[in-house]
Amino acid sequence: MAKRYLTGSGCVKDEQKALEYLNKAIEVNARDYTAHFNLAELYFEGGEVVGQDYAKALEHYSIVANEADCEEPCYEETFRRLSKIYDKGLGVTPDPLKAFEYLKKAFGEWEWGD
């Protein structure tokens, strides 16, 4: 339901309701990685209700990256976002090596040879 409110798909777009549904979903099931991802996206992009907050985005992306199964639909995009955060220094000290490691994970390259 939160995704529908985020996009306005089948209903009127309402960022506040989306935020409420995402927080409730996480409250009910802390392992709802899609909710963590969508909440991270909301903080990453910022909007009318939620201001851009890279620290909160990083918190939720990290939960997905560290705990979710690689079969989750948002898994690869999580690593791309983490790579961008560390590459650009969005709310963190830039770390090109960490950015590259996340980028490798985004593309399924867990262990690259030297």
C-alpha positions in Angstrom: 0.0 0.0 0.0 2.9 2.4 0.8 4.3 2.0 -2.7 1.0 3.0 -4.2 0.9 6.1 -2.0 4.5 6.9 -3.0 3.9 6.6 -6.7 0.2 7.5 -6.9 -0.6 4.2 -8.6 -4.3 3.6 -8.2 -4.7 6.3 -5.6 -3.8 9.9 -4.9 -0.1 10.3 -4.3 0.4 10.9 -0.6 3.9 11.0 0.9 2.6 11.3 4.5 0.5 8.1 4.2 3.3 6.3 2.5 5.6 7.2 5.4 3.0 6.0 7.9 2.5 2.7 6.1 6.3 2.1 5.7 7.0 2.8 9.4 4.0 0.6 10.4 5.2 -2.2 8.1 8.7 -2.1 9.8 7.1 -1.9 13.2 5.1 -5.1 12.5 7.9 -6.9 10.7 11.5 -5.5 11.1 12.5 -7.9 8.3 10.3 -6.2 5.8 13.2 -5.3 3.6 11.0 -3.8 0.8 9.7 -1.4 3.4 13.2 -0.5 4.6 14.3 0.0 1.0 11.3 2.2 0.1 11.8 4.2 3.3 15.5 4.6 2.4 14.5 5.8 -1.1 12.1 8.4 0.5 14.9 9.8 2.6 17.5 9.6 -0.2 15.3 11.5 -2.6 13.5 13.8 -0.1 10.1 15.1 -0.8 7.2 17.3 0.4 6.9 15.6 3.8 10.3 13.9 4.3 13.3 16.1 3.9 16.4 14.6 2.2 18.3 12.8 4.9 21.2 10.7 3.8 22.0 9.4 7.3 18.5 7.9 7.6 18.7 6.6 4.0 22.0 4.9 4.8 20.6 3.3 8.0 17.8 1.6 6.0 19.9 0.7 3.0 22.4 -0.9 5.4 19.7 -3.0 7.0 18.7 -4.3 3.5 22.3 -4.9 2.5 23.3 -6.7 5.7 20.2 -8.7 6.4 18.2 -9.3 3.3 18.3 -12.3 1.0 19.8 -11.6 -2.3 16.5 -12.7 -3.9 14.8 -9.6 -2.6 13.8 -7.4 -5.5 15.4 -4.3 -4.0 18.7 -6.0 -3.1 20.8 -4.9 -6.1 19.5 -1.4 -6.2 20.4 -1.1 -2.5 24.0 -1.7 -3.3 23.9 0.8 -6.2 22.6 3.4 -3.8 25.2 2.6 -1.1 27.9 2.9 -3.8 26.6 6.3 -4.8 26.4 7.5 -1.1 30.1 6.5 -0.5 31.3 7.6 -3.9 29.8 11.1 -3.7 30.2 11.5 0.1 26.4 11.9 0.6 26.2 12.4 4.4 29.5 10.4 4.9 33.1 10.9 4.2 33.7 9.9 0.6 35.2 6.4 0.4 35.9 5.3 -3.2 37.0 1.8 -2.1 33.8 1.1 -0.2 31.8 2.6 -3.1 33.6 0.2 -5.4 32.9 -2.8 -3.2 29.2 -2.0 -3.0 29.1 -1.5 -6.8 30.6 -5.0 -7.3 27.9 -6.4 -5.1 25.3 -4.6 -7.0 26.4 -6.4 -10.2 26.7 -9.8 -8.5 30.5 -9.8 -8.5 31.1 -10.9 -4.9 34.7 -11.9 -5.4 36.8 -10.4 -8.2 40.3 -11.7 -8.9 43.2 -9.3 -8.6 
